[in-house]
Amino acid sequence: MAIEKVKCLIIGSGPAGFTAAIYAARANMNPVLYEGLQPGGQLTTTTEVDNFPGYPEGVTGPQLMEDLRKQAQRFGADIRSGYATSVDFSGTNRIVEIDGETKIEAQVVIISTGATAKYLGLESEEKYKGLGVSACATCDGFFYRKQDVAVVGGGDTAAEEATYLAGLANKVYLIVRKDHMRASKAMQQRVENTPNIEVLYEHVTQEVLGDANGVNGVRLLKKGTEEVVINVTGFFLAIGHTPNTEIFKNFLELDEVGYIKTKPGSSHTNVSGVFACGDVQDPHYRQAITAAGSGCMAALDAERYLGSLL
């Protein structure tokens, strides 16, 4: 298998990868970016994006990604289709295999492979994704002001999403599979003290209901026997994310969930010349703007690292 040598390789697109490409290209690092299995990242599954600076009228997720992509290309970034299937970070230069058939040897690698939101796996959930089904309350909650919505989950994330939505929505149903929440006591108290949150314990989602206009209800099974339907226009998943880091686990330091650990205040991983940005190393914020900011950090850190080699 022939090896292509490049100065800067970016694995993954989305706000982090494209921003890293913009900065790396402007710094004459001749970046090569592989877009991954989901070109443009999670935002390509989102309809309206109202909270990304510079778009006063809002923008669709796919359009925002296309704008970032074009901006990176304008400065000479080499953007390619394909995804990383394996890596070898044991040597001086880093080897990344693309699609199982192309090997790239890079002086620096910027990882922006993102994280994948966990879904329940329902056919109806997939059908209404972007039409009332969302995995990000901070991103999409604004569109459900004064409406009734549901949140699925029993941990801290679910409690946090529910209380956030309670400040916007008319009513929030928190659907908890067990007879108790896994969330910390402090988060449980916040939920209990929020009057427009109703916790539905021992309820399991069977089907997301809707029509051509989007979600209009959820069919639940209560205590394994009783069928219940709640009328909601928004259905939010808060059951966690899976960082896309499987191919890096033998070389990079990951946390217990699988997120790449970076040195505080930087994008440096435990392997010199390998940097991480975006949701793949961020279990806390997971916003397009923070991903973009960390992409900038990764490119600047990579540039300084290359400068130190001269």
ChimeraX commands (.cxc) that place a marker at each C-alpha (Angstrom):
marker #1 position 0.00,0.00,0.00 radius 0.5
marker #1 position 1.52,3.33,-1.10 radius 0.5
marker #1 position 1.98,6.02,1.54 radius 0.5
marker #1 position 1.12,9.66,0.87 radius 0.5
marker #1 position 3.07,12.15,2.95 radius 0.5
marker #1 position 1.34,15.32,4.16 radius 0.5
marker #1 position 2.16,18.06,6.63 radius 0.5
marker #1 position -1.23,18.34,8.35 radius 0.5
marker #1 position -4.01,15.74,8.34 radius 0.5
marker #1 position -7.47,16.53,9.74 radius 0.5
marker #1 position -9.73,13.56,10.47 radius 0.5
marker #1 position -13.43,14.49,10.47 radius 0.5
marker #1 position -15.42,17.50,9.42 radius 0.5
marker #1 position -18.09,19.49,11.28 radius 0.5
marker #1 position -17.45,22.92,12.84 radius 0.5
marker #1 position -14.24,21.75,14.54 radius 0.5
marker #1 position -12.64,20.10,11.53 radius 0.5
marker #1 position -13.55,22.82,9.05 radius 0.5
marker #1 position -12.39,25.61,11.39 radius 0.5
marker #1 position -9.11,23.77,11.94 radius 0.5
marker #1 position -8.78,23.50,8.15 radius 0.5
marker #1 position -9.40,27.25,7.71 radius 0.5
marker #1 position -6.69,28.17,10.21 radius 0.5
marker #1 position -4.25,25.49,9.04 radius 0.5
marker #1 position -4.64,26.50,5.39 radius 0.5
marker #1 position -4.10,30.18,6.18 radius 0.5
marker #1 position -0.91,29.19,8.04 radius 0.5
marker #1 position 0.44,27.39,4.94 radius 0.5
marker #1 position 0.16,23.98,6.59 radius 0.5
marker #1 position -1.45,22.54,3.42 radius 0.5
marker #1 position -4.10,20.60,5.38 radius 0.5
marker #1 position -5.74,17.48,3.98 radius 0.5
marker #1 position -9.15,16.85,5.54 radius 0.5
marker #1 position -11.12,13.62,5.32 radius 0.5
marker #1 position -14.81,14.27,5.95 radius 0.5
marker #1 position -15.68,10.97,7.61 radius 0.5
marker #1 position -18.84,8.89,7.54 radius 0.5
marker #1 position -21.05,11.92,8.15 radius 0.5
marker #1 position -19.66,14.83,6.09 radius 0.5
marker #1 position -20.40,18.04,7.98 radius 0.5
marker #1 position -21.02,16.22,11.25 radius 0.5
marker #1 position -24.09,16.21,13.49 radius 0.5
marker #1 position -25.27,19.63,12.34 radius 0.5
marker #1 position -26.22,18.22,8.95 radius 0.5
marker #1 position -29.13,16.49,10.70 radius 0.5
marker #1 position -30.35,19.78,12.22 radius 0.5
marker #1 position -32.76,22.09,10.46 radius 0.5
marker #1 position -32.55,25.63,11.90 radius 0.5
marker #1 position -29.45,26.89,13.72 radius 0.5
marker #1 position -30.22,30.18,15.46 radius 0.5
marker #1 position -27.33,30.44,17.91 radius 0.5
marker #1 position -24.24,30.45,15.68 radius 0.5
marker #1 position -22.74,33.98,15.66 radius 0.5
marker #1 position -22.83,35.84,12.35 radius 0.5
marker #1 position -26.20,34.55,11.15 radius 0.5
marker #1 position -28.75,37.08,12.47 radius 0.5
marker #1 position -31.59,35.43,10.56 radius 0.5
marker #1 position -30.47,31.90,11.44 radius 0.5
marker #1 position -29.16,29.25,9.07 radius 0.5
marker #1 position -29.82,25.58,8.40 radius 0.5
marker #1 position -27.28,23.07,9.68 radius 0.5
marker #1 position -26.36,21.81,6.19 radius 0.5
marker #1 position -25.94,25.38,4.89 radius 0.5
marker #1 position -23.69,26.34,7.81 radius 0.5
marker #1 position -21.49,23.34,7.12 radius 0.5
marker #1 position -21.38,24.12,3.41 radius 0.5
marker #1 position -20.32,27.70,4.20 radius 0.5
marker #1 position -17.51,26.48,6.48 radius 0.5
marker #1 position -16.44,23.92,3.89 radius 0.5
marker #1 position -16.23,26.55,1.12 radius 0.5
marker #1 position -14.30,28.90,3.39 radius 0.5
marker #1 position -11.71,26.20,4.10 radius 0.5
marker #1 position -11.43,25.41,0.38 radius 0.5
marker #1 position -11.02,29.10,-0.43 radius 0.5
marker #1 position -7.72,29.08,1.47 radius 0.5
marker #1 position -6.54,25.89,-0.17 radius 0.5
marker #1 position -7.62,23.11,2.19 radius 0.5
marker #1 position -7.72,19.75,0.40 radius 0.5
marker #1 position -11.08,18.29,1.44 radius 0.5
marker #1 position -11.66,14.66,0.54 radius 0.5
marker #1 position -14.32,11.98,0.96 radius 0.5
marker #1 position -13.33,9.03,3.13 radius 0.5
marker #1 position -12.95,8.01,6.74 radius 0.5
marker #1 position -10.14,6.83,8.95 radius 0.5
marker #1 position -10.21,3.06,9.53 radius 0.5
marker #1 position -7.04,2.65,11.59 radius 0.5
marker #1 position -4.10,4.64,12.97 radius 0.5
marker #1 position -0.54,4.05,14.07 radius 0.5
marker #1 position 0.82,6.77,16.32 radius 0.5
marker #1 position 3.80,4.76,17.57 radius 0.5
marker #1 position 6.39,6.31,15.25 radius 0.5
marker #1 position 7.85,9.77,14.74 radius 0.5
marker #1 position 5.33,10.48,12.02 radius 0.5
marker #1 position 1.71,9.45,12.40 radius 0.5
marker #1 position 0.17,6.91,10.02 radius 0.5
marker #1 position -3.55,6.99,9.29 radius 0.5
marker #1 position -5.30,4.50,7.04 radius 0.5
marker #1 position -8.27,5.81,5.03 radius 0.5
marker #1 position -11.10,3.52,3.88 radius 0.5
marker #1 position -8.81,0.55,4.50 radius 0.5
marker #1 position -6.93,1.23,1.27 radius 0.5
marker #1 position -4.93,4.49,1.51 radius 0.5
marker #1 position -2.18,5.32,4.00 radius 0.5
marker #1 position -1.35,8.88,4.97 radius 0.5
marker #1 position 1.83,9.79,6.83 radius 0.5
marker #1 position 1.37,13.13,8.58 radius 0.5
marker #1 position 3.64,15.37,10.59 radius 0.5
marker #1 position 0.63,16.50,12.61 radius 0.5
marker #1 position -2.85,15.02,12.97 radius 0.5
marker #1 position -5.92,16.92,14.12 radius 0.5
marker #1 position -8.76,14.67,15.27 radius 0.5
marker #1 position -12.30,16.06,14.95 radius 0.5
marker #1 position -14.31,12.86,14.60 radius 0.5
marker #1 position -17.07,14.08,16.92 radius 0.5
marker #1 position -19.51,12.12,19.03 radius 0.5
marker #1 position -22.69,10.30,18.10 radius 0.5
marker #1 position -25.85,10.94,20.12 radius 0.5
marker #1 position -27.48,7.80,21.47 radius 0.5
marker #1 position -31.00,7.14,20.25 radius 0.5
marker #1 position -33.59,4.60,21.33 radius 0.5
marker #1 position -33.48,2.84,17.97 radius 0.5
marker #1 position -37.12,3.35,17.08 radius 0.5
marker #1 position -38.17,3.58,13.44 radius 0.5
marker #1 position -40.51,6.48,14.27 radius 0.5
marker #1 position -37.67,8.30,16.04 radius 0.5
marker #1 position -35.60,8.19,12.86 radius 0.5
marker #1 position -38.60,9.28,10.80 radius 0.5
marker #1 position -39.09,12.50,12.78 radius 0.5
marker #1 position -35.43,13.35,13.37 radius 0.5
marker #1 position -35.20,17.09,12.73 radius 0.5
marker #1 position -39.01,17.33,12.72 radius 0.5
marker #1 position -39.47,17.34,16.48 radius 0.5
marker #1 position -36.95,14.68,17.50 radius 0.5
marker #1 position -33.69,16.17,18.79 radius 0.5
marker #1 position -30.67,15.16,20.86 radius 0.5
marker #1 position -29.78,18.72,21.88 radius 0.5
marker #1 position -32.10,20.87,24.00 radius 0.5
marker #1 position -29.67,23.81,23.94 radius 0.5
marker #1 position -29.62,23.71,20.14 radius 0.5
marker #1 position -33.33,23.25,19.47 radius 0.5
marker #1 position -35.25,24.15,22.62 radius 0.5
marker #1 position -35.89,27.71,21.43 radius 0.5
marker #1 position -38.21,26.37,18.71 radius 0.5
marker #1 position -40.57,24.88,21.32 radius 0.5
marker #1 position -41.38,27.96,23.36 radius 0.5
marker #1 position -44.80,27.75,25.06 radius 0.5
marker #1 position -45.24,24.18,23.79 radius 0.5
marker #1 position -45.33,20.79,25.54 radius 0.5
marker #1 position -42.22,18.63,25.13 radius 0.5
marker #1 position -40.76,15.36,26.41 radius 0.5
marker #1 position -37.24,14.44,27.51 radius 0.5
marker #1 position -36.04,10.82,27.72 radius 0.5
marker #1 position -33.42,9.88,30.29 radius 0.5
marker #1 position -32.76,9.58,33.99 radius 0.5
marker #1 position -29.26,10.93,34.48 radius 0.5
marker #1 position -27.74,14.38,35.05 radius 0.5
marker #1 position -27.91,15.24,31.35 radius 0.5
marker #1 position -31.63,14.48,31.21 radius 0.5
marker #1 position -32.30,16.50,34.36 radius 0.5
marker #1 position -30.27,19.40,32.98 radius 0.5
marker #1 position -32.03,19.28,29.59 radius 0.5
marker #1 position -35.45,19.11,31.27 radius 0.5
marker #1 position -34.81,22.13,33.51 radius 0.5
marker #1 position -33.39,24.08,30.58 radius 0.5
marker #1 position -36.46,23.32,28.49 radius 0.5
marker #1 position -38.75,24.18,31.41 radius 0.5
marker #1 position -37.60,27.78,31.07 radius 0.5
marker #1 position -38.88,27.84,27.48 radius 0.5
marker #1 position -41.67,25.30,27.15 radius 0.5
marker #1 position -45.16,25.24,28.60 radius 0.5
marker #1 position -44.67,21.78,30.07 radius 0.5
marker #1 position -41.88,19.19,30.13 radius 0.5
marker #1 position -42.47,15.47,30.59 radius 0.5
marker #1 position -39.34,13.68,31.83 radius 0.5
marker #1 position -39.62,10.02,30.77 radius 0.5
marker #1 position -37.64,7.75,33.12 radius 0.5
marker #1 position -37.42,4.03,32.41 radius 0.5
marker #1 position -36.77,3.00,36.04 radius 0.5
marker #1 position -38.61,3.86,39.27 radius 0.5
marker #1 position -35.86,6.32,40.18 radius 0.5
marker #1 position -33.45,8.77,38.55 radius 0.5
marker #1 position -29.71,8.18,38.25 radius 0.5
marker #1 position -29.09,11.93,38.41 radius 0.5
marker #1 position -27.27,13.48,41.36 radius 0.5
marker #1 position -29.39,14.57,44.33 radius 0.5
marker #1 position -28.81,18.21,43.46 radius 0.5
marker #1 position -30.09,17.72,39.90 radius 0.5
marker #1 position -33.06,15.69,41.12 radius 0.5
marker #1 position -34.00,18.52,43.47 radius 0.5
marker #1 position -33.84,21.00,40.61 radius 0.5
marker #1 position -36.27,18.84,38.66 radius 0.5
marker #1 position -38.59,18.42,41.66 radius 0.5
marker #1 position -38.55,22.16,42.34 radius 0.5
marker #1 position -39.50,23.07,38.76 radius 0.5
marker #1 position -43.30,23.22,38.66 radius 0.5
marker #1 position -43.78,22.62,34.93 radius 0.5
marker #1 position -41.74,19.37,34.86 radius 0.5
marker #1 position -43.68,16.14,35.31 radius 0.5
marker #1 position -41.56,13.03,35.86 radius 0.5
marker #1 position -43.03,9.85,34.39 radius 0.5
marker #1 position -41.31,7.00,36.24 radius 0.5
marker #1 position -41.37,3.44,34.88 radius 0.5
marker #1 position -42.40,4.62,31.43 radius 0.5
marker #1 position -40.80,3.25,28.26 radius 0.5
marker #1 position -41.14,4.94,24.87 radius 0.5
marker #1 position -42.86,2.72,22.31 radius 0.5
marker #1 position -43.37,5.12,19.41 radius 0.5
marker #1 position -42.98,8.76,18.45 radius 0.5
marker #1 position -46.23,9.97,16.89 radius 0.5
marker #1 position -46.60,12.64,14.24 radius 0.5
marker #1 position -47.79,13.74,10.83 radius 0.5
marker #1 position -46.50,15.75,7.89 radius 0.5
marker #1 position -45.92,18.73,10.20 radius 0.5
marker #1 position -43.76,16.77,12.63 radius 0.5
marker #1 position -44.08,15.27,16.10 radius 0.5
marker #1 position -47.43,15.56,17.89 radius 0.5
marker #1 position -47.21,12.88,20.57 radius 0.5
marker #1 position -45.46,9.92,22.14 radius 0.5
marker #1 position -46.89,6.49,22.94 radius 0.5
marker #1 position -45.51,5.08,26.20 radius 0.5
marker #1 position -45.80,1.84,28.11 radius 0.5
marker #1 position -46.33,2.40,31.84 radius 0.5
marker #1 position -44.99,-0.31,34.21 radius 0.5
marker #1 position -44.88,-2.77,31.35 radius 0.5
marker #1 position -48.64,-3.04,30.93 radius 0.5
marker #1 position -50.55,0.23,30.55 radius 0.5
marker #1 position -50.36,2.19,27.28 radius 0.5
marker #1 position -50.22,5.97,27.67 radius 0.5
marker #1 position -50.14,8.71,25.03 radius 0.5
marker #1 position -48.83,12.19,25.80 radius 0.5
marker #1 position -49.33,15.12,23.45 radius 0.5
marker #1 position -46.01,16.86,22.74 radius 0.5
marker #1 position -44.45,18.66,19.79 radius 0.5
marker #1 position -40.83,18.07,20.82 radius 0.5
marker #1 position -39.11,14.80,21.79 radius 0.5
marker #1 position -35.59,15.19,23.23 radius 0.5
marker #1 position -33.10,12.37,23.74 radius 0.5
marker #1 position -30.81,12.76,26.74 radius 0.5
marker #1 position -29.37,9.28,27.13 radius 0.5
marker #1 position -25.79,10.14,26.31 radius 0.5
marker #1 position -23.30,10.36,23.47 radius 0.5
marker #1 position -20.70,7.95,22.15 radius 0.5
marker #1 position -17.43,9.65,21.14 radius 0.5
marker #1 position -16.06,8.35,17.84 radius 0.5
marker #1 position -12.71,7.21,19.23 radius 0.5
marker #1 position -12.59,3.44,18.76 radius 0.5
marker #1 position -9.61,3.50,16.37 radius 0.5
marker #1 position -7.55,5.70,18.73 radius 0.5
marker #1 position -7.92,3.71,21.97 radius 0.5
marker #1 position -4.56,1.89,21.65 radius 0.5
marker #1 position -2.61,5.14,21.35 radius 0.5
marker #1 position -4.52,8.02,22.95 radius 0.5
marker #1 position -5.54,8.54,26.54 radius 0.5
marker #1 position -9.34,8.42,26.82 radius 0.5
marker #1 position -11.67,9.03,29.75 radius 0.5
marker #1 position -13.96,6.32,31.12 radius 0.5
marker #1 position -16.64,7.08,28.49 radius 0.5
marker #1 position -14.19,7.22,25.59 radius 0.5
marker #1 position -13.64,10.97,25.08 radius 0.5
marker #1 position -10.07,11.96,24.15 radius 0.5
marker #1 position -8.26,13.59,27.05 radius 0.5
marker #1 position -6.51,16.84,26.13 radius 0.5
marker #1 position -4.06,18.79,28.24 radius 0.5
marker #1 position -5.90,21.58,30.11 radius 0.5
marker #1 position -6.17,24.78,28.11 radius 0.5
marker #1 position -4.97,23.16,24.90 radius 0.5
marker #1 position -5.79,20.59,22.23 radius 0.5
marker #1 position -2.66,18.48,22.92 radius 0.5
marker #1 position -3.24,14.76,23.44 radius 0.5
marker #1 position -0.78,12.44,25.19 radius 0.5
marker #1 position 0.89,11.78,21.80 radius 0.5
marker #1 position 3.06,14.60,20.50 radius 0.5
marker #1 position 1.88,15.98,17.17 radius 0.5
marker #1 position -1.66,14.65,17.65 radius 0.5
marker #1 position -4.37,17.13,18.58 radius 0.5
marker #1 position -8.08,16.76,19.30 radius 0.5
marker #1 position -10.93,19.24,18.96 radius 0.5
marker #1 position -14.71,19.39,18.95 radius 0.5
marker #1 position -17.12,16.93,20.51 radius 0.5
marker #1 position -14.62,14.07,20.41 radius 0.5
marker #1 position -12.92,15.68,23.43 radius 0.5
marker #1 position -15.82,17.70,24.87 radius 0.5
marker #1 position -18.39,15.85,27.01 radius 0.5
marker #1 position -19.67,19.10,28.54 radius 0.5
marker #1 position -20.67,21.79,26.02 radius 0.5
marker #1 position -21.15,20.01,22.67 radius 0.5
marker #1 position -22.06,23.20,20.79 radius 0.5
marker #1 position -21.14,24.18,17.24 radius 0.5
marker #1 position -19.48,27.38,18.43 radius 0.5
marker #1 position -17.34,25.68,21.10 radius 0.5
marker #1 position -16.37,23.02,18.56 radius 0.5
marker #1 position -15.32,25.74,16.11 radius 0.5
marker #1 position -13.32,27.48,18.83 radius 0.5
marker #1 position -11.50,24.28,19.72 radius 0.5
marker #1 position -10.79,23.69,16.02 radius 0.5
marker #1 position -9.02,27.04,15.97 radius 0.5
marker #1 position -7.03,26.01,19.06 radius 0.5
marker #1 position -5.99,22.72,17.45 radius 0.5
marker #1 position -4.71,24.41,14.29 radius 0.5
marker #1 position -2.75,26.99,16.29 radius 0.5
marker #1 position -1.29,24.29,18.55 radius 0.5
marker #1 position -0.36,22.22,15.48 radius 0.5
marker #1 position 1.29,25.23,13.83 radius 0.5
marker #1 position 3.38,25.93,16.95 radius 0.5
marker #1 position 4.33,22.27,17.19 radius 0.5
marker #1 position 5.56,22.26,13.58 radius 0.5
marker #1 position 7.47,25.46,14.26 radius 0.5
marker #1 position 9.23,23.78,17.17 radius 0.5
marker #1 position 10.56,21.07,14.86 radius 0.5
marker #1 position 12.49,23.53,12.67 radius 0.5
marker link #1:1,2 radius 0.2
marker link #1:2,3 radius 0.2
marker link #1:3,4 radius 0.2
marker link #1:4,5 radius 0.2
marker link #1:5,6 radius 0.2
marker link #1:6,7 radius 0.2
marker link #1:7,8 radius 0.2
marker link #1:8,9 radius 0.2
marker link #1:9,10 radius 0.2
marker link #1:10,11 radius 0.2
marker link #1:11,12 radius 0.2
marker link #1:12,13 radius 0.2
marker link #1:13,14 radius 0.2
marker link #1:14,15 radius 0.2
marker link #1:15,16 radius 0.2
marker link #1:16,17 radius 0.2
marker link #1:17,18 radius 0.2
marker link #1:18,19 radius 0.2
marker link #1:19,20 radius 0.2
marker link #1:20,21 radius 0.2
marker link #1:21,22 radius 0.2
marker link #1:22,23 radius 0.2
marker link #1:23,24 radius 0.2
marker link #1:24,25 radius 0.2
marker link #1:25,26 radius 0.2
marker link #1:26,27 radius 0.2
marker link #1:27,28 radius 0.2
marker link #1:28,29 radius 0.2
marker link #1:29,30 radius 0.2
marker link #1:30,31 radius 0.2
marker link #1:31,32 radius 0.2
marker link #1:32,33 radius 0.2
marker link #1:33,34 radius 0.2
marker link #1:34,35 radius 0.2
marker link #1:35,36 radius 0.2
marker link #1:36,37 radius 0.2
marker link #1:37,38 radius 0.2
marker link #1:38,39 radius 0.2
marker link #1:39,40 radius 0.2
marker link #1:40,41 radius 0.2
marker link #1:41,42 radius 0.2
marker link #1:42,43 radius 0.2
marker link #1:43,44 radius 0.2
marker link #1:44,45 radius 0.2
marker link #1:45,46 radius 0.2
marker link #1:46,47 radius 0.2
marker link #1:47,48 radius 0.2
marker link #1:48,49 radius 0.2
marker link #1:49,50 radius 0.2
marker link #1:50,51 radius 0.2
marker link #1:51,52 radius 0.2
marker link #1:52,53 radius 0.2
marker link #1:53,54 radius 0.2
marker link #1:54,55 radius 0.2
marker link #1:55,56 radius 0.2
marker link #1:56,57 radius 0.2
marker link #1:57,58 radius 0.2
marker link #1:58,59 radius 0.2
marker link #1:59,60 radius 0.2
marker link #1:60,61 radius 0.2
marker link #1:61,62 radius 0.2
marker link #1:62,63 radius 0.2
marker link #1:63,64 radius 0.2
marker link #1:64,65 radius 0.2
marker link #1:65,66 radius 0.2
marker link #1:66,67 radius 0.2
marker link #1:67,68 radius 0.2
marker link #1:68,69 radius 0.2
marker link #1:69,70 radius 0.2
marker link #1:70,71 radius 0.2
marker link #1:71,72 radius 0.2
marker link #1:72,73 radius 0.2
marker link #1:73,74 radius 0.2
marker link #1:74,75 radius 0.2
marker link #1:75,76 radius 0.2
marker link #1:76,77 radius 0.2
marker link #1:77,78 radius 0.2
marker link #1:78,79 radius 0.2
marker link #1:79,80 radius 0.2
marker link #1:80,81 radius 0.2
marker link #1:81,82 radius 0.2
marker link #1:82,83 radius 0.2
marker link #1:83,84 radius 0.2
marker link #1:84,85 radius 0.2
marker link #1:85,86 radius 0.2
marker link #1:86,87 radius 0.2
marker link #1:87,88 radius 0.2
marker link #1:88,89 radius 0.2
marker link #1:89,90 radius 0.2
marker link #1:90,91 radius 0.2
marker link #1:91,92 radius 0.2
marker link #1:92,93 radius 0.2
marker link #1:93,94 radius 0.2
marker link #1:94,95 radius 0.2
marker link #1:95,96 radius 0.2
marker link #1:96,97 radius 0.2
marker link #1:97,98 radius 0.2
marker link #1:98,99 radius 0.2
marker link #1:99,100 radius 0.2
marker link #1:100,101 radius 0.2
marker link #1:101,102 radius 0.2
marker link #1:102,103 radius 0.2
marker link #1:103,104 radius 0.2
marker link #1:104,105 radius 0.2
marker link #1:105,106 radius 0.2
marker link #1:106,107 radius 0.2
marker link #1:107,108 radius 0.2
marker link #1:108,109 radius 0.2
marker link #1:109,110 radius 0.2
marker link #1:110,111 radius 0.2
marker link #1:111,112 radius 0.2
marker link #1:112,113 radius 0.2
marker link #1:113,114 radius 0.2
marker link #1:114,115 radius 0.2
marker link #1:115,116 radius 0.2
marker link #1:116,117 radius 0.2
marker link #1:117,118 radius 0.2
marker link #1:118,119 radius 0.2
marker link #1:119,120 radius 0.2
marker link #1:120,121 radius 0.2
marker link #1:121,122 radius 0.2
marker link #1:122,123 radius 0.2
marker link #1:123,124 radius 0.2
marker link #1:124,125 radius 0.2
marker link #1:125,126 radius 0.2
marker link #1:126,127 radius 0.2
marker link #1:127,128 radius 0.2
marker link #1:128,129 radius 0.2
marker link #1:129,130 radius 0.2
marker link #1:130,131 radius 0.2
marker link #1:131,132 radius 0.2
marker link #1:132,133 radius 0.2
marker link #1:133,134 radius 0.2
marker link #1:134,135 radius 0.2
marker link #1:135,136 radius 0.2
marker link #1:136,137 radius 0.2
marker link #1:137,138 radius 0.2
marker link #1:138,139 radius 0.2
marker link #1:139,140 radius 0.2
marker link #1:140,141 radius 0.2
marker link #1:141,142 radius 0.2
marker link #1:142,143 radius 0.2
marker link #1:143,144 radius 0.2
marker link #1:144,145 radius 0.2
marker link #1:145,146 radius 0.2
marker link #1:146,147 radius 0.2
marker link #1:147,148 radius 0.2
marker link #1:148,149 radius 0.2
marker link #1:149,150 radius 0.2
marker link #1:150,151 radius 0.2
marker link #1:151,152 radius 0.2
marker link #1:152,153 radius 0.2
marker link #1:153,154 radius 0.2
marker link #1:154,155 radius 0.2
marker link #1:155,156 radius 0.2
marker link #1:156,157 radius 0.2
marker link #1:157,158 radius 0.2
marker link #1:158,159 radius 0.2
marker link #1:159,160 radius 0.2
marker link #1:160,161 radius 0.2
marker link #1:161,162 radius 0.2
marker link #1:162,163 radius 0.2
marker link #1:163,164 radius 0.2
marker link #1:164,165 radius 0.2
marker link #1:165,166 radius 0.2
marker link #1:166,167 radius 0.2
marker link #1:167,168 radius 0.2
marker link #1:168,169 radius 0.2
marker link #1:169,170 radius 0.2
marker link #1:170,171 radius 0.2
marker link #1:171,172 radius 0.2
marker link #1:172,173 radius 0.2
marker link #1:173,174 radius 0.2
marker link #1:174,175 radius 0.2
marker link #1:175,176 radius 0.2
marker link #1:176,177 radius 0.2
marker link #1:177,178 radius 0.2
marker link #1:178,179 radius 0.2
marker link #1:179,180 radius 0.2
marker link #1:180,181 radius 0.2
marker link #1:181,182 radius 0.2
marker link #1:182,183 radius 0.2
marker link #1:183,184 radius 0.2
marker link #1:184,185 radius 0.2
marker link #1:185,186 radius 0.2
marker link #1:186,187 radius 0.2
marker link #1:187,188 radius 0.2
marker link #1:188,189 radius 0.2
marker link #1:189,190 radius 0.2
marker link #1:190,191 radius 0.2
marker link #1:191,192 radius 0.2
marker link #1:192,193 radius 0.2
marker link #1:193,194 radius 0.2
marker link #1:194,195 radius 0.2
marker link #1:195,196 radius 0.2
marker link #1:196,197 radius 0.2
marker link #1:197,198 radius 0.2
marker link #1:198,199 radius 0.2
marker link #1:199,200 radius 0.2
marker link #1:200,201 radius 0.2
marker link #1:201,202 radius 0.2
marker link #1:202,203 radius 0.2
marker link #1:203,204 radius 0.2
marker link #1:204,205 radius 0.2
marker link #1:205,206 radius 0.2
marker link #1:206,207 radius 0.2
marker link #1:207,208 radius 0.2
marker link #1:208,209 radius 0.2
marker link #1:209,210 radius 0.2
marker link #1:210,211 radius 0.2
marker link #1:211,212 radius 0.2
marker link #1:212,213 radius 0.2
marker link #1:213,214 radius 0.2
marker link #1:214,215 radius 0.2
marker link #1:215,216 radius 0.2
marker link #1:216,217 radius 0.2
marker link #1:217,218 radius 0.2
marker link #1:218,219 radius 0.2
marker link #1:219,220 radius 0.2
marker link #1:220,221 radius 0.2
marker link #1:221,222 radius 0.2
marker link #1:222,223 radius 0.2
marker link #1:223,224 radius 0.2
marker link #1:224,225 radius 0.2
marker link #1:225,226 radius 0.2
marker link #1:226,227 radius 0.2
marker link #1:227,228 radius 0.2
marker link #1:228,229 radius 0.2
marker link #1:229,230 radius 0.2
marker link #1:230,231 radius 0.2
marker link #1:231,232 radius 0.2
marker link #1:232,233 radius 0.2
marker link #1:233,234 radius 0.2
marker link #1:234,235 radius 0.2
marker link #1:235,236 radius 0.2
marker link #1:236,237 radius 0.2
marker link #1:237,238 radius 0.2
marker link #1:238,239 radius 0.2
marker link #1:239,240 radius 0.2
marker link #1:240,241 radius 0.2
marker link #1:241,242 radius 0.2
marker link #1:242,243 radius 0.2
marker link #1:243,244 radius 0.2
marker link #1:244,245 radius 0.2
marker link #1:245,246 radius 0.2
marker link #1:246,247 radius 0.2
marker link #1:247,248 radius 0.2
marker link #1:248,249 radius 0.2
marker link #1:249,250 radius 0.2
marker link #1:250,251 radius 0.2
marker link #1:251,252 radius 0.2
marker link #1:252,253 radius 0.2
marker link #1:253,254 radius 0.2
marker link #1:254,255 radius 0.2
marker link #1:255,256 radius 0.2
marker link #1:256,257 radius 0.2
marker link #1:257,258 radius 0.2
marker link #1:258,259 radius 0.2
marker link #1:259,260 radius 0.2
marker link #1:260,261 radius 0.2
marker link #1:261,262 radius 0.2
marker link #1:262,263 radius 0.2
marker link #1:263,264 radius 0.2
marker link #1:264,265 radius 0.2
marker link #1:265,266 radius 0.2
marker link #1:266,267 radius 0.2
marker link #1:267,268 radius 0.2
marker link #1:268,269 radius 0.2
marker link #1:269,270 radius 0.2
marker link #1:270,271 radius 0.2
marker link #1:271,272 radius 0.2
marker link #1:272,273 radius 0.2
marker link #1:273,274 radius 0.2
marker link #1:274,275 radius 0.2
marker link #1:275,276 radius 0.2
marker link #1:276,277 radius 0.2
marker link #1:277,278 radius 0.2
marker link #1:278,279 radius 0.2
marker link #1:279,280 radius 0.2
marker link #1:280,281 radius 0.2
marker link #1:281,282 radius 0.2
marker link #1:282,283 radius 0.2
marker link #1:283,284 radius 0.2
marker link #1:284,285 radius 0.2
marker link #1:285,286 radius 0.2
marker link #1:286,287 radius 0.2
marker link #1:287,288 radius 0.2
marker link #1:288,289 radius 0.2
marker link #1:289,290 radius 0.2
marker link #1:290,291 radius 0.2
marker link #1:291,292 radius 0.2
marker link #1:292,293 radius 0.2
marker link #1:293,294 radius 0.2
marker link #1:294,295 radius 0.2
marker link #1:295,296 radius 0.2
marker link #1:296,297 radius 0.2
marker link #1:297,298 radius 0.2
marker link #1:298,299 radius 0.2
marker link #1:299,300 radius 0.2
marker link #1:300,301 radius 0.2
marker link #1:301,302 radius 0.2
marker link #1:302,303 radius 0.2
marker link #1:303,304 radius 0.2
marker link #1:304,305 radius 0.2
marker link #1:305,306 radius 0.2
marker link #1:306,307 radius 0.2
marker link #1:307,308 radius 0.2
marker link #1:308,309 radius 0.2
marker link #1:309,310 radius 0.2
view
